[in-house]
Amino acid sequence: MATFRILLIRIAVSLGSACIGLIVAALLITEVTLTWEGFLVTVIVFTVAQSLIVPPVLKATTRNAPAFIGGIGIVATLVSLLIAAVIANGIRISGIRAWILCTLVMWLVTAVGSFLLARYLKNQRRPAARR
């Protein structure tokens, strides 16, 4: 049951990070616009794409080109944004500058979300007496 709980927490953090990242990107970058009608679909498509892209790319990179491991998150974020922009109609990104900045904002927000999730899960694994 604990594994299912952790899975649900991971999904919630991923979806929440995508929501926050998209909103922050739209607020900071004038060339990024969100349509609220398609926002939820965009968040889901981005999150699913991200979760499907990262594991195989990370595995292949770790095996064949470990020097590139640090860039996987940024590349996966860019590809996930591209997929979300094409499939869902909730985001519009205009211009190369906007694509780069939006990718960096989304990567940063999702990285912080993952970091905070890892800290939370680490604290949950400690025995209650040590807290």
LINMO-V916665 format. One record per residue. SS is DSSP state (alpha for helix, beta for strand, coil for the rest). OMEGA is omega in whole degrees, -180 to 180 (NA if undefined). D_CENTER is the distance of its C-alpha to the mean C-alpha in Angstrom with 2 decimals. Layout:
ss=SS omega=OMEGA d_center=D_CENTER
ss=SS omega=OMEGA d_center=D_CENTER
This chain:
ss=coil omega=180 d_center=25.34
ss=alpha omega=179 d_center=23.34
ss=alpha omega=178 d_center=21.07
ss=alpha omega=178 d_center=20.41
ss=alpha omega=179 d_center=19.76
ss=alpha omega=178 d_center=17.18
ss=alpha omega=178 d_center=15.45
ss=alpha omega=178 d_center=15.55
ss=alpha omega=178 d_center=14.23
ss=alpha omega=179 d_center=11.18
ss=alpha omega=180 d_center=10.62
ss=alpha omega=179 d_center=11.41
ss=alpha omega=179 d_center=9.14
ss=alpha omega=179 d_center=6.00
ss=alpha omega=179 d_center=7.83
ss=alpha omega=178 d_center=9.03
ss=alpha omega=179 d_center=6.18
ss=alpha omega=178 d_center=5.40
ss=alpha omega=-178 d_center=9.20
ss=alpha omega=-179 d_center=9.86
ss=alpha omega=180 d_center=7.94
ss=alpha omega=179 d_center=9.78
ss=alpha omega=179 d_center=12.88
ss=alpha omega=179 d_center=13.04
ss=alpha omega=-180 d_center=12.70
ss=alpha omega=179 d_center=15.38
ss=alpha omega=-175 d_center=17.51
ss=alpha omega=-173 d_center=17.54
ss=coil omega=-175 d_center=17.79
ss=coil omega=-178 d_center=20.75
ss=coil omega=177 d_center=19.95
ss=beta omega=178 d_center=16.79
ss=beta omega=178 d_center=18.01
ss=beta omega=170 d_center=16.73
ss=coil omega=-174 d_center=19.12
ss=coil omega=179 d_center=19.06
ss=coil omega=-177 d_center=20.57
ss=coil omega=-175 d_center=17.63
ss=alpha omega=-178 d_center=14.82
ss=alpha omega=178 d_center=14.28
ss=alpha omega=179 d_center=14.43
ss=alpha omega=179 d_center=11.93
ss=alpha omega=-179 d_center=9.33
ss=alpha omega=180 d_center=10.46
ss=alpha omega=179 d_center=10.70
ss=alpha omega=-177 d_center=7.24
ss=alpha omega=179 d_center=6.04
ss=alpha omega=179 d_center=9.20
ss=alpha omega=-180 d_center=9.07
ss=alpha omega=-177 d_center=6.08
ss=alpha omega=178 d_center=8.08
ss=alpha omega=-176 d_center=11.21
ss=alpha omega=-170 d_center=10.82
ss=alpha omega=-175 d_center=9.97
ss=alpha omega=-179 d_center=13.00
ss=alpha omega=179 d_center=15.74
ss=alpha omega=178 d_center=14.87
ss=alpha omega=180 d_center=14.72
ss=alpha omega=-180 d_center=17.97
ss=alpha omega=-179 d_center=19.68
ss=alpha omega=179 d_center=18.87
ss=alpha omega=-178 d_center=20.03
ss=alpha omega=-170 d_center=23.16
ss=alpha omega=-175 d_center=24.03
ss=coil omega=-175 d_center=22.62
ss=alpha omega=179 d_center=21.47
ss=alpha omega=-177 d_center=21.73
ss=alpha omega=-176 d_center=18.62
ss=alpha omega=-179 d_center=16.27
ss=alpha omega=-178 d_center=14.98
ss=alpha omega=-177 d_center=13.86
ss=alpha omega=-179 d_center=11.88
ss=alpha omega=-179 d_center=8.46
ss=alpha omega=180 d_center=9.58
ss=alpha omega=179 d_center=11.21
ss=alpha omega=178 d_center=8.60
ss=alpha omega=178 d_center=6.44
ss=alpha omega=-180 d_center=9.96
ss=alpha omega=178 d_center=10.96
ss=alpha omega=176 d_center=8.29
ss=alpha omega=178 d_center=9.38
ss=alpha omega=180 d_center=12.85
ss=alpha omega=-180 d_center=12.81
ss=alpha omega=-180 d_center=11.68
ss=alpha omega=-179 d_center=14.33
ss=alpha omega=-174 d_center=16.89
ss=alpha omega=-178 d_center=16.62
ss=coil omega=180 d_center=15.92
ss=coil omega=-176 d_center=18.10
ss=coil omega=-179 d_center=16.12
ss=beta omega=175 d_center=15.03
ss=beta omega=-180 d_center=17.40
ss=beta omega=-175 d_center=16.82
ss=coil omega=175 d_center=20.22
ss=coil omega=-177 d_center=21.06
ss=alpha omega=179 d_center=19.83
ss=alpha omega=-180 d_center=19.51
ss=alpha omega=178 d_center=17.20
ss=alpha omega=-180 d_center=14.97
ss=alpha omega=-178 d_center=14.93
ss=alpha omega=179 d_center=14.44
ss=alpha omega=177 d_center=11.70
ss=alpha omega=-180 d_center=9.77
ss=alpha omega=178 d_center=10.70
ss=alpha omega=-180 d_center=9.94
ss=alpha omega=179 d_center=6.32
ss=alpha omega=-179 d_center=6.22
ss=alpha omega=-179 d_center=8.58
ss=alpha omega=179 d_center=7.30
ss=alpha omega=177 d_center=4.28
ss=alpha omega=177 d_center=7.25
ss=alpha omega=177 d_center=9.65
ss=alpha omega=178 d_center=8.34
ss=alpha omega=179 d_center=8.59
ss=alpha omega=-180 d_center=11.84
ss=alpha omega=177 d_center=13.22
ss=alpha omega=179 d_center=12.67
ss=alpha omega=178 d_center=14.52
ss=alpha omega=180 d_center=17.20
ss=alpha omega=-179 d_center=17.66
ss=alpha omega=178 d_center=18.12
ss=alpha omega=179 d_center=20.42
ss=alpha omega=179 d_center=22.47
ss=alpha omega=-178 d_center=22.76
ss=alpha omega=179 d_center=24.28
ss=coil omega=175 d_center=26.97
ss=coil omega=-177 d_center=30.30
ss=alpha omega=-178 d_center=31.17
ss=alpha omega=-176 d_center=34.17
ss=alpha omega=-179 d_center=32.20
ss=coil omega=NA d_center=30.05
